Amino acid sequence: MRSTRPRLATQKSASVFQDRAERLRKGRATAALLREVCPRATHVAVLLKFEAALHADQSFVLYPGARAYFGFPCPYGDCDGIYDLSHVTQSILLGTALQASGTLECSGVRSRHRIPRQTCGLQVSYIVNAQRLPGTAA
C-alpha cells in the first residue's frame, strides 16, 4: 500500500523555498519607494552575472514608483540564499556615486553532490547604475 503522506524532504524543500519567497516579499513590502529614497533618480539599473555558465545574466530596472529593495534570490531553486545589494546601493541612493560594481557569494544552503545543507557559494558579479535628472551632482 502506498503512503499518502508527502515525503519529509519534499516538505523541507518547499519550506525553504517558501521561507525565501516570504523574506523577499516582506523586504519589498517594507522598502520605501525609490522616489522617496532618491528623489532625483530617473531609474536604477542592476545587472547580475553568475559565475556558473548555466545561469543567464539577469537585469532589473527600478523606476521612481518601484520599491527601493535590492535583494535578489539565488538562481538555484533549492537554495535559500538572497543576494543583498542594499549596502552596495547606499552610496548610489545617497547621491555620492553613480555606479557600483563588485562580486558577492551566496551564503545560502542547498543540496550539492547529493549532500543536503551545503553552503551554496555561487558567485555573482554585479553592476548597479543610477540615472538622475539633469543638473544633479554625482
Legacy VTK file of the C-alpha trace (Angstrom):
# vtk DataFile Version 3.0
C-alpha trace
ASCII
DATASET POLYDATA
POINTS 138 float
0.000 0.000 0.000
1.280 3.429 -0.935
1.538 6.195 1.641
-0.494 9.357 1.061
1.778 11.471 3.254
4.264 13.685 1.409
7.916 12.877 1.843
9.742 14.858 4.526
12.476 16.019 2.107
9.850 17.489 -0.203
8.261 19.333 2.716
11.620 20.778 3.770
12.411 21.885 0.207
9.048 23.565 -0.117
9.506 25.199 3.273
12.948 26.569 2.336
11.572 27.936 -0.925
8.544 29.437 0.825
10.763 30.970 3.521
12.932 32.674 0.915
9.890 33.882 -1.032
8.395 35.275 2.180
11.643 37.080 3.107
11.758 38.630 -0.374
8.088 39.633 -0.195
8.499 41.237 3.241
11.642 43.059 2.137
9.870 44.551 -0.878
6.767 45.405 1.117
8.697 47.313 3.790
11.086 49.131 1.423
10.444 52.796 0.675
9.695 53.952 -2.854
12.713 54.867 -4.972
11.316 58.413 -5.409
11.312 58.825 -1.610
14.838 57.475 -1.108
16.417 59.197 -4.110
14.075 61.923 -5.447
16.316 62.902 -8.391
16.760 59.343 -9.731
15.045 58.572 -13.033
15.959 54.890 -12.668
18.404 52.458 -11.098
19.618 49.515 -13.196
21.047 46.311 -11.726
22.929 43.701 -13.788
23.765 40.305 -12.272
26.250 37.929 -13.954
26.582 34.498 -12.370
29.847 32.533 -12.425
28.058 29.305 -13.355
27.548 29.174 -17.118
24.169 27.503 -16.734
22.645 30.667 -15.250
21.733 33.506 -17.591
22.553 37.100 -16.739
19.727 38.946 -15.019
18.892 42.628 -15.211
16.449 44.746 -13.273
15.437 48.377 -13.682
13.770 50.257 -10.853
11.832 53.399 -11.673
10.697 56.078 -9.172
7.434 54.275 -8.372
9.203 50.987 -7.541
10.178 49.845 -4.077
13.884 50.506 -3.442
14.548 46.897 -2.463
17.786 45.360 -3.646
17.530 41.720 -2.572
17.708 39.118 -5.337
17.187 35.357 -4.965
19.912 32.864 -5.772
19.012 31.266 -9.120
19.300 27.732 -7.724
15.764 26.628 -6.964
16.777 24.585 -3.927
18.890 27.364 -2.371
17.545 29.629 0.354
20.061 32.413 -0.362
19.370 36.036 -1.216
21.972 38.383 -2.675
21.601 41.577 -0.658
22.812 44.627 -2.576
21.296 47.182 -0.202
24.671 48.146 1.276
26.096 48.466 -2.245
23.325 50.775 -3.425
23.532 53.028 -0.360
26.105 55.431 -1.881
24.161 55.488 -5.149
20.883 56.338 -3.446
22.552 58.983 -1.268
23.913 60.656 -4.398
27.628 60.152 -3.693
28.137 57.726 -6.612
26.508 56.879 -9.938
27.770 53.306 -10.217
28.850 50.403 -8.031
30.284 47.039 -9.024
31.760 44.015 -7.352
31.242 40.358 -6.533
29.129 38.612 -3.910
28.979 34.981 -2.848
25.704 33.289 -1.972
25.597 32.393 1.716
22.504 30.230 1.365
22.393 26.465 1.711
21.323 23.814 -0.771
21.884 20.176 -1.663
25.094 19.605 -3.589
26.580 16.324 -4.727
23.655 14.550 -3.025
24.617 16.012 0.337
21.948 18.242 1.922
22.596 21.571 3.702
25.802 22.538 1.881
26.843 26.173 1.525
25.836 27.339 -1.949
28.752 29.679 -2.677
27.544 30.736 -6.141
29.319 33.971 -7.025
27.629 36.838 -8.803
29.249 39.903 -10.324
27.013 42.945 -10.140
26.881 46.387 -11.685
24.443 48.953 -10.338
23.945 52.227 -12.242
21.787 55.221 -11.390
20.456 57.823 -13.784
19.434 61.165 -12.320
17.631 64.230 -13.547
19.937 66.720 -15.329
21.852 69.105 -13.109
22.174 66.608 -10.266
25.657 66.253 -8.853
27.064 62.746 -8.508
LINES 1 139
138 0 1 2 3 4 5 6 7 8 9 10 11 12 13 14 15 16 17 18 19 20 21 22 23 24 25 26 27 28 29 30 31 32 33 34 35 36 37 38 39 40 41 42 43 44 45 46 47 48 49 50 51 52 53 54 55 56 57 58 59 60 61 62 63 64 65 66 67 68 69 70 71 72 73 74 75 76 77 78 79 80 81 82 83 84 85 86 87 88 89 90 91 92 93 94 95 96 97 98 99 100 101 102 103 104 105 106 107 108 109 110 111 112 113 114 115 116 117 118 119 120 121 122 123 124 125 126 127 128 129 130 131 132 133 134 135 136 137
